[in-house]
Amino acid sequence: MVDRLVNSELNTRRIASVENCFGSSGVPLAIPGRVLVGEGVLTKMCRKRPKSRQFFLFNDILVYGNIVIGKKKYNKQHIMPLEEVSLDSIPDNQQYRNGWYIRTTTKSFVVYAATSTEKQEWMAHINKCVEDLLRKSGKKPPGNHAAVWVPDAEASVCMHCKKTQFTFVQRRHHCRNCGAVVCAACSTKKFLLPQQTGKALRVCDACYERLRHAPDPDGTVEQRASKLNISGAGDSSNDDDTDEDLPGSAETHDEPRFYGDNSMSTADEQTANSSAIAATTTTTTPATATASAAAPASVNC
């Protein structure tokens, strides 16, 4: 079904509609062979609280952004190559349900669907796209992924020293290697994590010692450690989603659409596409984040 959509007018119009919704805040998405497989709203666990984000699944990338005006305008576009994506389901608990990890080498986080059916659909379609892409490219999935950050609300005291209580003055910091929430005294160093970025990142002291003494077949550990800045380890904020949602960006939930679904007939596709292009409102349900953040179900937003 996805292959049949590659050169279709419907697919071209859908991708153009996504580009228009991001406007100047996004990058062009239309390239030869790219197919929009599905789209919908998921709840993403961010540092401070769960937030609704619009997700677009293509056959080679996963795109998401902040909702400014539902189905009409998005910003803060993020693109994740599917070759790097790995999914892991999170068991439901009393507080959150229908969640799973999305992991890549540079960024990992937790998302939640509104229902268990939607969770199954999202995971199945993403995994299918990843499998097809790796099979065609002959590449192997990456062995290491970025840590998922523990949400601020899950750590009232430093997760390492167990003593420092976080306040307005005693700020939280996240270790970029393990994702733990630690105090400034327990994260005084930086270490180069090349799979995430080309600059040294703040890590907790425990991870620093572990990384510094890890086997070093390339002989680069000393070079990576030399980039630390002990006196000023930098801000713990993550640049991706530090902004608050804009007023008027109502957290509504739209049932996801998967255009590569074999059960969707051509007539259904045309109807769905017409609705999407016209930016009409489909059946919505409250976007209560029936999300699941089991134990360190955390976030790197």
Salt bridges, closest charged atoms under 4 A:
ASP3 OD1 - LYS136 NZ 3.58
ASP60 OD2 - ARG34 NH2 2.81
GLU83 OE1 - LYS139 NZ 3.20
ASP88 OD2 - ARG103 NE 3.06
ASP92 OD2 - ARG97 NH2 3.46
GLU118 OE2 - HIS253 NE2 3.06
ASP132 OD2 - LYS128 NZ 2.71
ASP132 OD1 - ARG135 NH1 3.06
ASP152 OD2 - ARG47 NH2 3.35
ASP152 OD1 - HIS174 NE2 3.81
GLU209 OE1 - ARG212 NH2 3.12
GLU209 OE1 - HIS213 ND1 3.69
ASP235 OD1 - ARG171 NH2 2.88
ASP240 OD2 - LYS107 NZ 2.48
ASP241 OD2 - LYS44 NZ 2.90
ASP241 OD1 - ARG53 NH2 3.80
GLU244 OE1 - ARG49 NH2 3.45
ASP245 OD2 - ARG49 NH2 3.63
ASP245 OD1 - ARG53 NH1 3.12
GLU251 OE2 - ARG49 NH1 3.57
GLU269 OE2 - ARG4 NH2 3.56
